[in-house]
Amino acid sequence: MNKHPGTSLAAMALMAALAGCAGSPGTTTTTPAPTASATSPVATSATPTTSSTTAAAAVDLKTATTSAGTIVVDANGMSVYFFTKDVKDSGTSACTGACLTAWPPVLSTAAAPSVEGVTGTPGTIATPDGAKQLTLNGLPLYYYEKDKSPGDVTGQGVGGVWYLSDPAGEMIRTAG
């Protein structure tokens, strides 16, 4: 009986330690992946570890065809938006407080964001809590809370200040 509580406590301590690191940029490639590959060293260790890490970090932004035309989306196909109140290359977001509830930042753990089909210049800025918010052509990118599925563009034109991005990183200022 004494072994089970100790094992449970050790497992909980490990989970707590890992959870505390979950938001850090360096935890994208975690220790468990190499441990898993160590259990099958020859045939599968390099390929699955590399492909799973590559698949997770391969693309931060890509393009998709939607009812609003060809737009920039995240790796999962969710639409991303610009906020006209942001200042290009300022390194900060004008969306704060309650704004972030409706318009959460598009985050990345990559040191350098990667793109597919996007010709604009990707980058990142630091959020107040230290996360990396993706930028395109020097402007922060956001999700819209009412977009629930890939291809949704319900945030297009909201309040006359939220707009989708075209592949060149320009605001699409037409109706979605």
ChimeraX attribute file (.defattr): number of C-alpha atoms within 10 A of each C-alpha:
attribute: neighborCount
match mode: 1-to-1
recipient: residues
	/A:1	5
	/A:2	6
	/A:3	8
	/A:4	9
	/A:5	10
	/A:6	11
	/A:7	11
	/A:8	11
	/A:9	12
	/A:10	12
	/A:11	12
	/A:12	12
	/A:13	12
	/A:14	12
	/A:15	12
	/A:16	12
	/A:17	11
	/A:18	14
	/A:19	11
	/A:20	10
	/A:21	14
	/A:22	13
	/A:23	15
	/A:24	13
	/A:25	15
	/A:26	12
	/A:27	12
	/A:28	16
	/A:29	16
	/A:30	13
	/A:31	10
	/A:32	9
	/A:33	15
	/A:34	14
	/A:35	12
	/A:36	14
	/A:37	17
	/A:38	13
	/A:39	10
	/A:40	11
	/A:41	12
	/A:42	10
	/A:43	9
	/A:44	14
	/A:45	17
	/A:46	14
	/A:47	12
	/A:48	15
	/A:49	16
	/A:50	14
	/A:51	12
	/A:52	13
	/A:53	15
	/A:54	12
	/A:55	12
	/A:56	14
	/A:57	17
	/A:58	16
	/A:59	17
	/A:60	22
	/A:61	28
	/A:62	21
	/A:63	22
	/A:64	20
	/A:65	12
	/A:66	15
	/A:67	11
	/A:68	17
	/A:69	13
	/A:70	15
	/A:71	28
	/A:72	30
	/A:73	28
	/A:74	22
	/A:75	20
	/A:76	13
	/A:77	18
	/A:78	21
	/A:79	32
	/A:80	29
	/A:81	29
	/A:82	24
	/A:83	22
	/A:84	14
	/A:85	12
	/A:86	18
	/A:87	14
	/A:88	15
	/A:89	14
	/A:90	12
	/A:91	16
	/A:92	18
	/A:93	23
	/A:94	14
	/A:95	18
	/A:96	12
	/A:97	8
	/A:98	9
	/A:99	10
	/A:100	16
	/A:101	13
	/A:102	15
	/A:103	22
	/A:104	18
	/A:105	23
	/A:106	24
	/A:107	22
	/A:108	22
	/A:109	19
	/A:110	18
	/A:111	11
	/A:112	12
	/A:113	21
	/A:114	18
	/A:115	21
	/A:116	14
	/A:117	13
	/A:118	20
	/A:119	15
	/A:120	18
	/A:121	16
	/A:122	20
	/A:123	20
	/A:124	25
	/A:125	20
	/A:126	14
	/A:127	16
	/A:128	10
	/A:129	7
	/A:130	11
	/A:131	18
	/A:132	23
	/A:133	23
	/A:134	28
	/A:135	27
	/A:136	25
	/A:137	15
	/A:138	21
	/A:139	29
	/A:140	30
	/A:141	27
	/A:142	26
	/A:143	24
	/A:144	24
	/A:145	13
	/A:146	12
	/A:147	15
	/A:148	12
	/A:149	11
	/A:150	15
	/A:151	18
	/A:152	19
	/A:153	25
	/A:154	16
	/A:155	22
	/A:156	25
	/A:157	18
	/A:158	12
	/A:159	8
	/A:160	10
	/A:161	15
	/A:162	22
	/A:163	26
	/A:164	32
	/A:165	25
	/A:166	22
	/A:167	24
	/A:168	15
	/A:169	21
	/A:170	17
	/A:171	18
	/A:172	21
	/A:173	15
	/A:174	10
	/A:175	13
	/A:176	16
